[in-house]
Every structure is written in C-alpha cells, then in structure tokens.
Amino acid sequence: MATWICPDCGYEKEGRCKPKKCPECDKNVEFTKKEGGGYCGG
Ligand SMILES: [Zn+2]
C-alpha cells in the first residue's frame, strides 16, 4: 500500500494504484507518491 498526494490540493489517498483523478480537485492530476510501495501493472 502506498500513499499518494495530489500536487494541487495536498489530498492524500491510500492505495496500490496511482489515482487518476483527485476527488477534491475533481480533475485529473499527476499524483505523487509519498510513501509505501506497489504500482499497478508494474
Ligand atoms: Zn487535489
């Protein structure tokens, strides 16, 4: 499990996969990984 952070608003989300969309910004953003491991599909 990794923690992902939205670069726009700082929203944090846990999950194996990098989120494609931020629920706070309600738009597609490039999440950055804060900690943890794991990537979907390698
Ligand atoms: Zn956001």
mmCIF file of the protein (N, C-alpha, C, O) and its ligand, coordinates in Angstrom:
data_MODEL
# 
_entry.id   MODEL 
# 
loop_
_entity.id 
_entity.type 
_entity.pdbx_number_of_molecules 
1 polymer     1 
2 non-polymer 1 
# 
_entity_poly.entity_id                      1 
_entity_poly.type                           'polypeptide(L)' 
_entity_poly.nstd_linkage                   no 
_entity_poly.nstd_monomer                   no 
_entity_poly.pdbx_seq_one_letter_code       MATWICPDCGYEKEGRCKPKKCPECDKNVEFTKKEGGGYCGG 
_entity_poly.pdbx_seq_one_letter_code_can   MATWICPDCGYEKEGRCKPKKCPECDKNVEFTKKEGGGYCGG 
_entity_poly.pdbx_strand_id                 A 
# 
loop_
_entity_poly_seq.entity_id 
_entity_poly_seq.num 
_entity_poly_seq.mon_id 
_entity_poly_seq.hetero 
1 1  MET n 
1 2  ALA n 
1 3  THR n 
1 4  TRP n 
1 5  ILE n 
1 6  CYS n 
1 7  PRO n 
1 8  ASP n 
1 9  CYS n 
1 10 GLY n 
1 11 TYR n 
1 12 GLU n 
1 13 LYS n 
1 14 GLU n 
1 15 GLY n 
1 16 ARG n 
1 17 CYS n 
1 18 LYS n 
1 19 PRO n 
1 20 LYS n 
1 21 LYS n 
1 22 CYS n 
1 23 PRO n 
1 24 GLU n 
1 25 CYS n 
1 26 ASP n 
1 27 LYS n 
1 28 ASN n 
1 29 VAL n 
1 30 GLU n 
1 31 PHE n 
1 32 THR n 
1 33 LYS n 
1 34 LYS n 
1 35 GLU n 
1 36 GLY n 
1 37 GLY n 
1 38 GLY n 
1 39 TYR n 
1 40 CYS n 
1 41 GLY n 
1 42 GLY n 
# 
loop_
_struct_asym.id 
_struct_asym.entity_id 
A 1 
B 2 
# 
loop_
_chem_comp.id 
_chem_comp.type 
_chem_comp.mon_nstd_flag 
ALA 'L-peptide linking' y 
ARG 'L-peptide linking' y 
ASN 'L-peptide linking' y 
ASP 'L-peptide linking' y 
CYS 'L-peptide linking' y 
GLU 'L-peptide linking' y 
GLY 'peptide linking'   y 
ILE 'L-peptide linking' y 
LYS 'L-peptide linking' y 
MET 'L-peptide linking' y 
PHE 'L-peptide linking' y 
PRO 'L-peptide linking' y 
THR 'L-peptide linking' y 
TRP 'L-peptide linking' y 
TYR 'L-peptide linking' y 
VAL 'L-peptide linking' y 
ZN  non-polymer         . 
# 
_pdbx_entity_nonpoly.entity_id   2 
_pdbx_entity_nonpoly.name        ? 
_pdbx_entity_nonpoly.comp_id     ZN 
# 
_pdbx_nonpoly_scheme.asym_id         B 
_pdbx_nonpoly_scheme.entity_id       2 
_pdbx_nonpoly_scheme.mon_id          ZN 
_pdbx_nonpoly_scheme.ndb_seq_num     1 
_pdbx_nonpoly_scheme.pdb_seq_num     101 
_pdbx_nonpoly_scheme.auth_seq_num    101 
_pdbx_nonpoly_scheme.pdb_mon_id      ZN 
_pdbx_nonpoly_scheme.auth_mon_id     ZN 
_pdbx_nonpoly_scheme.pdb_strand_id   A 
_pdbx_nonpoly_scheme.pdb_ins_code    . 
# 
loop_
_atom_site.group_PDB 
_atom_site.id 
_atom_site.type_symbol 
_atom_site.label_atom_id 
_atom_site.label_alt_id 
_atom_site.label_comp_id 
_atom_site.label_asym_id 
_atom_site.label_entity_id 
_atom_site.label_seq_id 
_atom_site.pdbx_PDB_ins_code 
_atom_site.Cartn_x 
_atom_site.Cartn_y 
_atom_site.Cartn_z 
_atom_site.occupancy 
_atom_site.B_iso_or_equiv 
_atom_site.pdbx_formal_charge 
_atom_site.auth_seq_id 
_atom_site.auth_comp_id 
_atom_site.auth_asym_id 
_atom_site.auth_atom_id 
_atom_site.pdbx_PDB_model_num 
ATOM   1   N  N  . MET A 1 1  ? 0.839   -1.202 0.000   1.00 0.00 ? 1   MET A N  1 
ATOM   2   C  CA . MET A 1 1  ? 0.000   0.000  0.000   1.00 0.00 ? 1   MET A CA 1 
ATOM   3   C  C  . MET A 1 1  ? 0.868   1.243  0.000   1.00 0.00 ? 1   MET A C  1 
ATOM   4   O  O  . MET A 1 1  ? 1.845   1.342  0.742   1.00 0.00 ? 1   MET A O  1 
ATOM   5   N  N  . ALA A 1 2  ? 0.500   2.170  -0.830  1.00 0.00 ? 2   ALA A N  1 
ATOM   6   C  CA . ALA A 1 2  ? 1.255   3.414  -0.912  1.00 0.00 ? 2   ALA A CA 1 
ATOM   7   C  C  . ALA A 1 2  ? 0.333   4.592  -0.599  1.00 0.00 ? 2   ALA A C  1 
ATOM   8   O  O  . ALA A 1 2  ? -0.890  4.484  -0.688  1.00 0.00 ? 2   ALA A O  1 
ATOM   9   N  N  . THR A 1 3  ? 0.933   5.694  -0.239  1.00 0.00 ? 3   THR A N  1 
ATOM   10  C  CA . THR A 1 3  ? 0.160   6.916  -0.025  1.00 0.00 ? 3   THR A CA 1 
ATOM   11  C  C  . THR A 1 3  ? 0.463   7.889  -1.161  1.00 0.00 ? 3   THR A C  1 
ATOM   12  O  O  . THR A 1 3  ? 1.618   8.181  -1.472  1.00 0.00 ? 3   THR A O  1 
ATOM   13  N  N  . TRP A 1 4  ? -0.602  8.374  -1.760  1.00 0.00 ? 4   TRP A N  1 
ATOM   14  C  CA . TRP A 1 4  ? -0.478  9.273  -2.904  1.00 0.00 ? 4   TRP A CA 1 
ATOM   15  C  C  . TRP A 1 4  ? -0.964  10.660 -2.518  1.00 0.00 ? 4   TRP A C  1 
ATOM   16  O  O  . TRP A 1 4  ? -1.927  10.807 -1.766  1.00 0.00 ? 4   TRP A O  1 
ATOM   17  N  N  . ILE A 1 5  ? -0.302  11.654 -3.032  1.00 0.00 ? 5   ILE A N  1 
ATOM   18  C  CA . ILE A 1 5  ? -0.659  13.035 -2.697  1.00 0.00 ? 5   ILE A CA 1 
ATOM   19  C  C  . ILE A 1 5  ? -0.943  13.843 -3.961  1.00 0.00 ? 5   ILE A C  1 
ATOM   20  O  O  . ILE A 1 5  ? -0.194  13.803 -4.937  1.00 0.00 ? 5   ILE A O  1 
ATOM   21  N  N  . CYS A 1 6  ? -2.047  14.572 -3.903  1.00 0.00 ? 6   CYS A N  1 
ATOM   22  C  CA . CYS A 1 6  ? -2.380  15.459 -5.008  1.00 0.00 ? 6   CYS A CA 1 
ATOM   23  C  C  . CYS A 1 6  ? -1.478  16.701 -4.929  1.00 0.00 ? 6   CYS A C  1 
ATOM   24  O  O  . CYS A 1 6  ? -1.427  17.362 -3.892  1.00 0.00 ? 6   CYS A O  1 
ATOM   25  N  N  . PRO A 1 7  ? -0.774  17.015 -6.014  1.00 0.00 ? 7   PRO A N  1 
ATOM   26  C  CA . PRO A 1 7  ? 0.130   18.164 -6.008  1.00 0.00 ? 7   PRO A CA 1 
ATOM   27  C  C  . PRO A 1 7  ? -0.612  19.495 -5.965  1.00 0.00 ? 7   PRO A C  1 
ATOM   28  O  O  . PRO A 1 7  ? -0.027  20.525 -5.629  1.00 0.00 ? 7   PRO A O  1 
ATOM   29  N  N  . ASP A 1 8  ? -1.876  19.474 -6.300  1.00 0.00 ? 8   ASP A N  1 
ATOM   30  C  CA . ASP A 1 8  ? -2.651  20.716 -6.337  1.00 0.00 ? 8   ASP A CA 1 
ATOM   31  C  C  . ASP A 1 8  ? -3.194  21.111 -4.966  1.00 0.00 ? 8   ASP A C  1 
ATOM   32  O  O  . ASP A 1 8  ? -3.059  22.258 -4.539  1.00 0.00 ? 8   ASP A O  1 
ATOM   33  N  N  . CYS A 1 9  ? -3.820  20.128 -4.271  1.00 0.00 ? 9   CYS A N  1 
ATOM   34  C  CA . CYS A 1 9  ? -4.509  20.465 -3.023  1.00 0.00 ? 9   CYS A CA 1 
ATOM   35  C  C  . CYS A 1 9  ? -3.941  19.718 -1.814  1.00 0.00 ? 9   CYS A C  1 
ATOM   36  O  O  . CYS A 1 9  ? -4.273  20.043 -0.675  1.00 0.00 ? 9   CYS A O  1 
ATOM   37  N  N  . GLY A 1 10 ? -3.095  18.730 -2.054  1.00 0.00 ? 10  GLY A N  1 
ATOM   38  C  CA . GLY A 1 10 ? -2.500  18.006 -0.948  1.00 0.00 ? 10  GLY A CA 1 
ATOM   39  C  C  . GLY A 1 10 ? -3.348  16.860 -0.445  1.00 0.00 ? 10  GLY A C  1 
ATOM   40  O  O  . GLY A 1 10 ? -3.051  16.279 0.599   1.00 0.00 ? 10  GLY A O  1 
ATOM   41  N  N  . TYR A 1 11 ? -4.391  16.529 -1.167  1.00 0.00 ? 11  TYR A N  1 
ATOM   42  C  CA . TYR A 1 11 ? -5.259  15.415 -0.803  1.00 0.00 ? 11  TYR A CA 1 
ATOM   43  C  C  . TYR A 1 11 ? -4.464  14.114 -0.779  1.00 0.00 ? 11  TYR A C  1 
ATOM   44  O  O  . TYR A 1 11 ? -3.725  13.809 -1.715  1.00 0.00 ? 11  TYR A O  1 
ATOM   45  N  N  . GLU A 1 12 ? -4.626  13.349 0.306   1.00 0.00 ? 12  GLU A N  1 
ATOM   46  C  CA . GLU A 1 12 ? -3.901  12.092 0.424   1.00 0.00 ? 12  GLU A CA 1 
ATOM   47  C  C  . GLU A 1 12 ? -4.834  10.915 0.225   1.00 0.00 ? 12  GLU A C  1 
ATOM   48  O  O  . GLU A 1 12 ? -5.951  10.893 0.742   1.00 0.00 ? 12  GLU A O  1 
ATOM   49  N  N  . LYS A 1 13 ? -4.360  9.939  -0.532  1.00 0.00 ? 13  LYS A N  1 
ATOM   50  C  CA . LYS A 1 13 ? -5.156  8.755  -0.785  1.00 0.00 ? 13  LYS A CA 1 
ATOM   51  C  C  . LYS A 1 13 ? -4.271  7.523  -0.712  1.00 0.00 ? 13  LYS A C  1 
ATOM   52  O  O  . LYS A 1 13 ? -3.175  7.499  -1.272  1.00 0.00 ? 13  LYS A O  1 
ATOM   53  N  N  . GLU A 1 14 ? -4.758  6.493  -0.013  1.00 0.00 ? 14  GLU A N  1 
ATOM   54  C  CA . GLU A 1 14 ? -4.005  5.254  0.078   1.00 0.00 ? 14  GLU A CA 1 
ATOM   55  C  C  . GLU A 1 14 ? -4.487  4.264  -0.962  1.00 0.00 ? 14  GLU A C  1 
ATOM   56  O  O  . GLU A 1 14 ? -5.678  4.185  -1.264  1.00 0.00 ? 14  GLU A O  1 
ATOM   57  N  N  . GLY A 1 15 ? -3.558  3.520  -1.498  1.00 0.00 ? 15  GLY A N  1 
ATOM   58  C  CA . GLY A 1 15 ? -3.922  2.507  -2.471  1.00 0.00 ? 15  GLY A CA 1 
ATOM   59  C  C  . GLY A 1 15 ? -2.698  1.996  -3.194  1.00 0.00 ? 15  GLY A C  1 
ATOM   60  O  O  . GLY A 1 15 ? -1.640  2.625  -3.178  1.00 0.00 ? 15  GLY A O  1 
ATOM   61  N  N  . ARG A 1 16 ? -2.852  0.863  -3.819  1.00 0.00 ? 16  ARG A N  1 
ATOM   62  C  CA . ARG A 1 16 ? -1.733  0.313  -4.581  1.00 0.00 ? 16  ARG A CA 1 
ATOM   63  C  C  . ARG A 1 16 ? -1.525  1.083  -5.872  1.00 0.00 ? 16  ARG A C  1 
ATOM   64  O  O  . ARG A 1 16 ? -0.400  1.282  -6.332  1.00 0.00 ? 16  ARG A O  1 
ATOM   65  N  N  . CYS A 1 17 ? -2.656  1.513  -6.446  1.00 0.00 ? 17  CYS A N  1 
ATOM   66  C  CA . CYS A 1 17 ? -2.596  2.168  -7.743  1.00 0.00 ? 17  CYS A CA 1 
ATOM   67  C  C  . CYS A 1 17 ? -2.538  3.676  -7.592  1.00 0.00 ? 17  CYS A C  1 
ATOM   68  O  O  . CYS A 1 17 ? -3.134  4.251  -6.681  1.00 0.00 ? 17  CYS A O  1 
ATOM   69  N  N  . LYS A 1 18 ? -1.816  4.301  -8.495  1.00 0.00 ? 18  LYS A N  1 
ATOM   70  C  CA . LYS A 1 18 ? -1.805  5.757  -8.524  1.00 0.00 ? 18  LYS A CA 1 
ATOM   71  C  C  . LYS A 1 18 ? -3.178  6.244  -8.976  1.00 0.00 ? 18  LYS A C  1 
ATOM   72  O  O  . LYS A 1 18 ? -3.666  5.836  -10.030 1.00 0.00 ? 18  LYS A O  1 
ATOM   73  N  N  . PRO A 1 19 ? -3.799  7.110  -8.189  1.00 0.00 ? 19  PRO A N  1 
ATOM   74  C  CA . PRO A 1 19 ? -5.117  7.624  -8.577  1.00 0.00 ? 19  PRO A CA 1 
ATOM   75  C  C  . PRO A 1 19 ? -5.012  8.452  -9.855  1.00 0.00 ? 19  PRO A C  1 
ATOM   76  O  O  . PRO A 1 19 ? -4.021  9.143  -10.091 1.00 0.00 ? 19  PRO A O  1 
ATOM   77  N  N  . LYS A 1 20 ? -6.041  8.366  -10.654 1.00 0.00 ? 20  LYS A N  1 
ATOM   78  C  CA . LYS A 1 20 ? -6.040  9.123  -11.911 1.00 0.00 ? 20  LYS A CA 1 
ATOM   79  C  C  . LYS A 1 20 ? -6.704  10.475 -11.742 1.00 0.00 ? 20  LYS A C  1 
ATOM   80  O  O  . LYS A 1 20 ? -6.428  11.431 -12.466 1.00 0.00 ? 20  LYS A O  1 
ATOM   81  N  N  . LYS A 1 21 ? -7.602  10.519 -10.745 1.00 0.00 ? 21  LYS A N  1 
ATOM   82  C  CA . LYS A 1 21 ? -8.374  11.744 -10.573 1.00 0.00 ? 21  LYS A CA 1 
ATOM   83  C  C  . LYS A 1 21 ? -8.458  12.096 -9.094  1.00 0.00 ? 21  LYS A C  1 
ATOM   84  O  O  . LYS A 1 21 ? -8.627  11.218 -8.248  1.00 0.00 ? 21  LYS A O  1 
ATOM   85  N  N  . CYS A 1 22 ? -8.341  13.371 -8.789  1.00 0.00 ? 22  CYS A N  1 
ATOM   86  C  CA . CYS A 1 22 ? -8.453  13.814 -7.404  1.00 0.00 ? 22  CYS A CA 1 
ATOM   87  C  C  . CYS A 1 22 ? -9.905  14.191 -7.104  1.00 0.00 ? 22  CYS A C  1 
ATOM   88  O  O  . CYS A 1 22 ? -10.492 15.018 -7.802  1.00 0.00 ? 22  CYS A O  1 
ATOM   89  N  N  . PRO A 1 23 ? -10.486 13.579 -6.057  1.00 0.00 ? 23  PRO A N  1 
ATOM   90  C  CA . PRO A 1 23 ? -11.875 13.879 -5.710  1.00 0.00 ? 23  PRO A CA 1 
ATOM   91  C  C  . PRO A 1 23 ? -12.052 15.289 -5.143  1.00 0.00 ? 23  PRO A C  1 
ATOM   92  O  O  . PRO A 1 23 ? -13.153 15.840 -5.164  1.00 0.00 ? 23  PRO A O  1 
ATOM   93  N  N  . GLU A 1 24 ? -10.981 15.857 -4.646  1.00 0.00 ? 24  GLU A N  1 
ATOM   94  C  CA . GLU A 1 24 ? -11.053 17.211 -4.109  1.00 0.00 ? 24  GLU A CA 1 
ATOM   95  C  C  . GLU A 1 24 ? -11.033 18.251 -5.230  1.00 0.00 ? 24  GLU A C  1 
ATOM   96  O  O  . GLU A 1 24 ? -11.845 19.176 -5.263  1.00 0.00 ? 24  GLU A O  1 
ATOM   97  N  N  . CYS A 1 25 ? -10.084 18.068 -6.141  1.00 0.00 ? 25  CYS A N  1 
ATOM   98  C  CA . CYS A 1 25 ? -9.964  18.992 -7.278  1.00 0.00 ? 25  CYS A CA 1 
ATOM   99  C  C  . CYS A 1 25 ? -11.006 18.684 -8.350  1.00 0.00 ? 25  CYS A C  1 
ATOM   100 O  O  . CYS A 1 25 ? -11.376 19.541 -9.152  1.00 0.00 ? 25  CYS A O  1 
ATOM   101 N  N  . ASP A 1 26 ? -11.468 17.427 -8.338  1.00 0.00 ? 26  ASP A N  1 
ATOM   102 C  CA . ASP A 1 26 ? -12.402 16.959 -9.357  1.00 0.00 ? 26  ASP A CA 1 
ATOM   103 C  C  . ASP A 1 26 ? -11.828 17.128 -10.758 1.00 0.00 ? 26  ASP A C  1 
ATOM   104 O  O  . ASP A 1 26 ? -12.510 17.567 -11.684 1.00 0.00 ? 26  ASP A O  1 
ATOM   105 N  N  . LYS A 1 27 ? -10.558 16.766 -10.883 1.00 0.00 ? 27  LYS A N  1 
ATOM   106 C  CA . LYS A 1 27 ? -9.912  16.806 -12.196 1.00 0.00 ? 27  LYS A CA 1 
ATOM   107 C  C  . LYS A 1 27 ? -8.745  15.835 -12.199 1.00 0.00 ? 27  LYS A C  1 
ATOM   108 O  O  . LYS A 1 27 ? -8.296  15.374 -11.150 1.00 0.00 ? 27  LYS A O  1 
ATOM   109 N  N  . ASN A 1 28 ? -8.269  15.537 -13.377 1.00 0.00 ? 28  ASN A N  1 
ATOM   110 C  CA . ASN A 1 28 ? -7.131  14.640 -13.500 1.00 0.00 ? 28  ASN A CA 1 
ATOM   111 C  C  . ASN A 1 28 ? -5.847  15.366 -13.109 1.00 0.00 ? 28  ASN A C  1 
ATOM   112 O  O  . ASN A 1 28 ? -5.521  16.424 -13.648 1.00 0.00 ? 28  ASN A O  1 
ATOM   113 N  N  . VAL A 1 29 ? -5.132  14.775 -12.165 1.00 0.00 ? 29  VAL A N  1 
ATOM   114 C  CA . VAL A 1 29 ? -3.860  15.348 -11.735 1.00 0.00 ? 29  VAL A CA 1 
ATOM   115 C  C  . VAL A 1 29 ? -2.822  14.230 -11.652 1.00 0.00 ? 29  VAL A C  1 
ATOM   116 O  O  . VAL A 1 29 ? -3.168  13.050 -11.589 1.00 0.00 ? 29  VAL A O  1 
ATOM   117 N  N  . GLU A 1 30 ? -1.580  14.609 -11.652 1.00 0.00 ? 30  GLU A N  1 
ATOM   118 C  CA . GLU A 1 30 ? -0.494  13.640 -11.533 1.00 0.00 ? 30  GLU A CA 1 
ATOM   119 C  C  . GLU A 1 30 ? -0.131  13.501 -10.062 1.00 0.00 ? 30  GLU A C  1 
ATOM   120 O  O  . GLU A 1 30 ? 0.622   14.305 -9.513  1.00 0.00 ? 30  GLU A O  1 
ATOM   121 N  N  . PHE A 1 31 ? -0.693  12.443 -9.422  1.00 0.00 ? 31  PHE A N  1 
ATOM   122 C  CA . PHE A 1 31 ? -0.418  12.208 -8.009  1.00 0.00 ? 31  PHE A CA 1 
ATOM   123 C  C  . PHE A 1 31 ? 1.045   11.843 -7.801  1.00 0.00 ? 31  PHE A C  1 
ATOM   124 O  O  . PHE A 1 31 ? 1.651   11.163 -8.629  1.00 0.00 ? 31  PHE A O  1 
ATOM   125 N  N  . THR A 1 32 ? 1.599   12.299 -6.691  1.00 0.00 ? 32  THR A N  1 
ATOM   126 C  CA . THR A 1 32 ? 2.956   11.930 -6.335  1.00 0.00 ? 32  THR A CA 1 
ATOM   127 C  C  . THR A 1 32 ? 2.920   10.941 -5.187  1.00 0.00 ? 32  THR A C  1 
ATOM   128 O  O  . THR A 1 32 ? 2.041   11.008 -4.328  1.00 0.00 ? 32  THR A O  1 
ATOM   129 N  N  . LYS A 1 33 ? 3.865   10.031 -5.172  1.00 0.00 ? 33  LYS A N  1 
ATOM   130 C  CA . LYS A 1 33 ? 3.905   9.013  -4.120  1.00 0.00 ? 33  LYS A CA 1 
ATOM   131 C  C  . LYS A 1 33 ? 4.630   9.551  -2.898  1.00 0.00 ? 33  LYS A C  1 
ATOM   132 O  O  . LYS A 1 33 ? 5.752   10.051 -2.979  1.00 0.00 ? 33  LYS A O  1 
ATOM   133 N  N  . LYS A 1 34 ? 3.944   9.431  -1.752  1.00 0.00 ? 34  LYS A N  1 
ATOM   134 C  CA . LYS A 1 34 ? 4.525   9.928  -0.512  1.00 0.00 ? 34  LYS A CA 1 
ATOM   135 C  C  . LYS A 1 34 ? 5.351   8.829  0.134   1.00 0.00 ? 34  LYS A C  1 
ATOM   136 O  O  . LYS A 1 34 ? 6.514   9.036  0.478   1.00 0.00 ? 34  LYS A O  1 
ATOM   137 N  N  . GLU A 1 35 ? 4.742   7.655  0.297   1.00 0.00 ? 35  GLU A N  1 
ATOM   138 C  CA . GLU A 1 35 ? 5.429   6.551  0.955   1.00 0.00 ? 35  GLU A CA 1 
ATOM   139 C  C  . GLU A 1 35 ? 4.783   5.233  0.566   1.00 0.00 ? 35  GLU A C  1 
ATOM   140 O  O  . GLU A 1 35 ? 3.704   5.197  -0.025  1.00 0.00 ? 35  GLU A O  1 
ATOM   141 N  N  . GLY A 1 36 ? 5.465   4.157  0.909   1.00 0.00 ? 36  GLY A N  1 
ATOM   142 C  CA . GLY A 1 36 ? 4.921   2.849  0.608   1.00 0.00 ? 36  GLY A CA 1 
ATOM   143 C  C  . GLY A 1 36 ? 5.390   2.348  -0.741  1.00 0.00 ? 36  GLY A C  1 
ATOM   144 O  O  . GLY A 1 36 ? 6.167   3.000  -1.438  1.00 0.00 ? 36  GLY A O  1 
ATOM   145 N  N  . GLY A 1 37 ? 4.903   1.189  -1.083  1.00 0.00 ? 37  GLY A N  1 
ATOM   146 C  CA . GLY A 1 37 ? 5.330   0.599  -2.347  1.00 0.00 ? 37  GLY A CA 1 
ATOM   147 C  C  . GLY A 1 37 ? 4.145   0.058  -3.120  1.00 0.00 ? 37  GLY A C  1 
ATOM   148 O  O  . GLY A 1 37 ? 3.006   0.061  -2.654  1.00 0.00 ? 37  GLY A O  1 
ATOM   149 N  N  . GLY A 1 38 ? 4.451   -0.395 -4.292  1.00 0.00 ? 38  GLY A N  1 
ATOM   150 C  CA . GLY A 1 38 ? 3.419   -1.018 -5.107  1.00 0.00 ? 38  GLY A CA 1 
ATOM   151 C  C  . GLY A 1 38 ? 2.934   -0.119 -6.212  1.00 0.00 ? 38  GLY A C  1 
ATOM   152 O  O  . GLY A 1 38 ? 2.629   1.057  -6.013  1.00 0.00 ? 38  GLY A O  1 
ATOM   153 N  N  . TYR A 1 39 ? 2.874   -0.705 -7.367  1.00 0.00 ? 39  TYR A N  1 
ATOM   154 C  CA . TYR A 1 39 ? 2.382   0.003  -8.536  1.00 0.00 ? 39  TYR A CA 1 
ATOM   155 C  C  . TYR A 1 39 ? 1.471   -0.955 -9.279  1.00 0.00 ? 39  TYR A C  1 
ATOM   156 O  O  . TYR A 1 39 ? 1.786   -2.140 -9.388  1.00 0.00 ? 39  TYR A O  1 
ATOM   157 N  N  . CYS A 1 40 ? 0.393   -0.490 -9.772  1.00 0.00 ? 40  CYS A N  1 
ATOM   158 C  CA . CYS A 1 40 ? -0.475  -1.339 -10.599 1.00 0.00 ? 40  CYS A CA 1 
ATOM   159 C  C  . CYS A 1 40 ? 0.217   -1.616 -11.926 1.00 0.00 ? 40  CYS A C  1 
ATOM   160 O  O  . CYS A 1 40 ? 0.815   -0.732 -12.540 1.00 0.00 ? 40  CYS A O  1 
ATOM   161 N  N  . GLY A 1 41 ? 0.118   -2.836 -12.334 1.00 0.00 ? 41  GLY A N  1 
ATOM   162 C  CA . GLY A 1 41 ? 0.621   -3.187 -13.657 1.00 0.00 ? 41  GLY A CA 1 
ATOM   163 C  C  . GLY A 1 41 ? 2.099   -2.942 -13.827 1.00 0.00 ? 41  GLY A C  1 
ATOM   164 O  O  . GLY A 1 41 ? 2.574   -2.668 -14.930 1.00 0.00 ? 41  GLY A O  1 
ATOM   165 N  N  . GLY A 1 42 ? 2.838   -3.041 -12.708 1.00 0.00 ? 42  GLY A N  1 
ATOM   166 C  CA . GLY A 1 42 ? 4.279   -2.892 -12.782 1.00 0.00 ? 42  GLY A CA 1 
ATOM   167 C  C  . GLY A 1 42 ? 4.637   -1.459 -13.032 1.00 0.00 ? 42  GLY A C  1 
ATOM   168 O  O  . GLY A 1 42 ? 5.818   -1.125 -13.127 1.00 0.00 ? 42  GLY A O  1 
HETATM 169 ZN ZN . ZN  B 2 .  ? -6.438  17.675 -5.483  1.00 0.00 2 101 ZN  A ZN 1 
# 
